[in-house]
Amino acid sequence: MCGIIGIVSDAHSGAREILLNGLERLEYRGYDSAGVALVDESTAIYKTAGRVAALRRMVGASADAGTGIAHTRWATHGPPSETNSHPHKDCKGRVVVVHNGIIENFSTLKKALQDDGHQFVSQTDTEVFAHLFEDELAALDKVDLENATAAFRRTISKLDGQYAIVTSVAGLPGVLFAARSHAPLLAGLADGMTLFASDATAVVEHTKQVVYLEDGDLAVATPEGLHLFDIDGKTIERAPQTISWDIEDAQKGGYDHFMLKEIYDGPRAINDALAGRLFPTPPHVRLELGMDDARLRGIGRILILACGTSFHAGMVGKYVIEKLVGIPVEVAYSSEYRYGSEVREEPGLAVAISQSGETADTLAALREARSRGHTVLSVCNVVGSTIARESDGVLYIQSGPEIGVAATKSFLGQLCALYLLAFRLAEIQGTLPASDLRELERGLQHTSRLVDQVLQKSETIAEQAALIAKADSCFFLGRQVLYPIALEGALKLKEISYIHAEGYSGGELKHGPFALLTPDTPVVALLAPDGVYSKMASNIIEVKARGPQVFIVTTASDTEAEQLGDHVIRVPDTEAIFTPLTHAAALHLLSYHAAAARGCEIDKPRNLAKSVTVE
C-alpha cells in the first residue's frame, strides 16, 4: 500500500524534484510518513513522520543528485515514526532501500542477522533486506555491477512474502536494483532516465512508456535503460506499454479535493466505460471478454470476487445478471473466498473486480478460482495490472487515474461494466426479447446525463449533509438493487467523515438495529419505482415511529416522499434497474459534504490507503 519512486539519470541533479513531485502524486497510497534518499558520491537520507509537504521542507532546495529513491508509507510493521520511515539502510550505510509489501519471514531472518552482530534501528520488516544485502556485498572481492547484481539475486532469494523493492548501493552511482513479488511496480523509460514507481501517476509527467514488472521479475536500471531478469539471472524480454492518459488527469483541476473532482468525473466515467461497446447492429454489445460465443452461451453460474466498494458493485451485478439472464450469481468477499470450505464447485465464470488491478485479496482469490477450474474475467481500471494480466479476459472500465481514497467514478464505471456483461449474456443466451434489450441499452447510455443532473444539486445536498454531519451514527436503508447502494453510502460516510454508519436492507432494522434508533440517529432511505416501493415505504414509517430524522433519496416523480421523510433528495427518473448510478452519485456527494462540514481530510482518511496490496 506504500508508494515508491526511484530515478537514475545521466545528470548530476534533478532527482530531488522528480522524487518529491512523484511522492506527492503517490501520497494517496500512504501518508503516515515519508522519506527520500539522494544518491551521489555519498547518500543523503531525509525522513519524517508526516506528509510529503513536511519532507519537502526538510530536504530544502540545496540538496540534489541524479539518482535517488523515495517512499510514502502506510504502516504495517511498526507505528508511524521517523525511525520506521523509509528509506532504510544497513549497518554501514552502504545499502539504501524502499519497500512496499510484507516480508513474511522477516522475524527469522532478523534474529539470524542479530545473532551475527547486525544492529537494527527500526521495527520494520524492510530493514532486514538492507542487512541481508550488506552481507552479500561484503562477501564480494569486487563490488561492480555484475557482482552486485548476483548479490542482489541471492538476497531476494531469501525473502518470502509480498514485496516491491528498489535499492541502491554506494559505489555504484547511476544504478538502481528492483524486484517484485505480489506488489505493484513499474519502470518508466525516458531519454537519459529510468524510473521505478508503484503506479504510473508518479512517472507520466516524464514518460508514457512503461514496463510493468511481473511477479518474480528482478531489474537493474541505469540511465541507458532497463535490464529485466529472473531469480536465476536469465534475461526477460518485455515490450513497454503506452499510458493512455495525461498528467492533467491526475491533478485536481481546480476542485478542493480529488474526491470532489472524481465525483464530477462520474458522467464521463459512464461514457468512457460504454465507449465502443454498444452498437446499433448485431452483436449490439461487443466486449473484449476473451471467450467465444459458444463459451458465453454455456455459462450457467457466475462467481463475483471483490472487496469494499468493488464488492458493492458486484452485489448490483448479481441482481442485474440474475434479473436479465436468469443464471445464479454468487458474490464472495475476496478476503474470505480462498479460505472457504472445500465444497466442490462446478466450473463457471469468475469475475474479479478491482479498480487498481493489484488488490492483494482479489488477486489471491482469482488464483484460487482458477485452480478450481473457473474461467476468469476481470473488471479493472489499470491497463497492465496484475489482475488484468492473469485473467482470461478483461473489461477495462477506462476511467483514468483515480486518486481519492474513497472510490467514486470507478464505482460507476464498474457498475457500467457489469450492466454490459449482463446485456451481452442476455443477448447471446436469448433470455430477453431483442426490443427490451435495446431499450435497456439506450437507457444505460442516457444515465451519464442523469448523473450530471444529480451533480447539479450539489448545494442542496450539502445543506442536508450539514445536518447529518452533526450525528455520531447514521443508518442507510435500501432494498433489492438499492440495498448495495445503501451499503456503499454507509461505507463512504464512515471512511471520510468518521461518522459511524451502517447499511441495511429495509426490512432488517426490526431484527435488532431498531434498538439503536434515537432522535439523534439520522436514517438515509433509498426509494425507487420498483416492486418493493410500498414495502420500503412501510419500513420508513416504522423508522419514523422511533424518532429519527429520515433523509429520502428518490426519483423526481415520487409523489409520496415528502409525507414519508423529513428531507428529500430527488434524482432524475430512470428505469429502476439503473437507479444505483443516480442514487450512488447523490450519496457520494452527501458523504463528501458531510466530511467537509466536519473539517475532515477527505482525500487522506486516517488509517486508509487507496490500493490494498497486502493481505
Secondary structure, 3 states (H helix, E strand, C coil): CCEEEEEEECCCCCHHHHHHHHHHHHHHHCCCEEEEEEECCCEEEEEECCCHHHHHHHHCCCCCCCEEEEEEECCCCCCCCCCCCCCEECCCCCEEEEEEEEECCHHHHHHHHHHCCCCCCCCCCHHHHHHHHHHHHHCCCCCCHHHHHHHHHHHHCCCCEEEEEEEEECCCCCCEEEEEECCCCEEEEECCEEEEECCHHHCCCCCCEEEECCCCCEEEEECCEEEEECCCCCEECCCCEECCCCHHHHCCCCCCCHHHHHHHCHHHHHHHHHCCCECCCCCCECCCCCCCHHHHHCCCCEEEEECHHHHHHHHHHHHHHHHHCCCCEEEEEHHHHCCCCCCCCCCCEEEEEECCCCCHHHHHHHHHHHHCCCEEEEEECCCCCHHHHCCCEEEECCCCCCCCCCCCHHHHHHHHHHHHHHHHHHHHHCCCCHHHHHHHHHHHHHHHHHHHHHHCCHHHHHHHHHHHCCCCEEEEEECHHHHHHHHHHHHHHHHHHCCEEEEEEHHHHHHCHHHHCCCCCCEEEECCCCCCHHHHHHHHHHHHCCCCCEEEEEECCCCCHHHHCCEEEEECCCCHHHHHHHHHHHHHHHHHHHHHHCCCCCCCCCCCCCCCCCC
